[in-house]
């Protein structure tokens, strides 16, 4: 039985969310992509979770033949140095790789009736990243647009299920990128796995890539 | 690529890795180094006058998105989304050559694109 969905609707009911996640997780298991389902004890609520270690290049300006590195601003410097402008005078001399720990949670939002991506980020020694540092790690493909307006504003929010401080990609513009994909698939008589499509768009914004095989190997729920 | 390109031709000249592919294949697209990409607009995205392009395999999705955005003269506040296999957004760092290997058919890679509305 095909999932009943108004062609114009980009909303996802909770049951379909769970089913999509189940199918997503099966493939993650197959390719060892690291996703797991976390159930909240005593409830039937849960979310998908994945932790990533992300190497970050940190370019340092050469000052009087000495490399000076400000640990706190490491990621912020990276923002400026990583942008693809060949501004005269910017010379990256030392490139030091740091590793950051990003933890992603895919939750269902009852109020928006769509999935939402929460995440938290820290250095390897456990220091949480600031909002500015997290902004600095937004993929350059999206950074300009994000700076212009809150397409997917990064905000700090308490995790609805864990109650801990997280960052969140605000879901208010989800329809903008989901509708075309859903309509396209429908026009071709294909059903999509909402979570696969949605995560493939929002994930890379904050350095979470979804391998291509999800596109072909994960089916839509019945 | 020139940021101030006023016409597609200028953009092409500055960017040899993305070239207009004629419908009748020339020698250029026989090179293994380039793949043919067919760009299709979805939603209310502007339609590219030139839809078929020869793109170097190593070109990233991000780079291609930038090219399309410039070609379509999108506002800085407008975001371009690219989909492969109708409903999957490849990572911006993904190489188009890899996408071609996975999703190409009839000698070309079909990519759909749409844009978000400008904010405000």
Interface residues (C-beta under 8 A of the other chain):
Chain A: X139 X140 X141 X142 X144 X145 X148 X149 X150 X151 X173 X176 X177 X179 X180 X181 X182 X183 X184 X185 X188 X190 X192 X196 X197 X200 X201 X204 X209 X210 X212 X214 X215 X216
Chain B: X42 X43 X45 X61 X62 X65 X76 X77 X78 X79 X81 X83 X84 X85 X86 X87 X88 X89 X90 X91 X92 X93 X94 X98 X99 X102 X103 X112 X114 X116 X117 X118 X119 X120
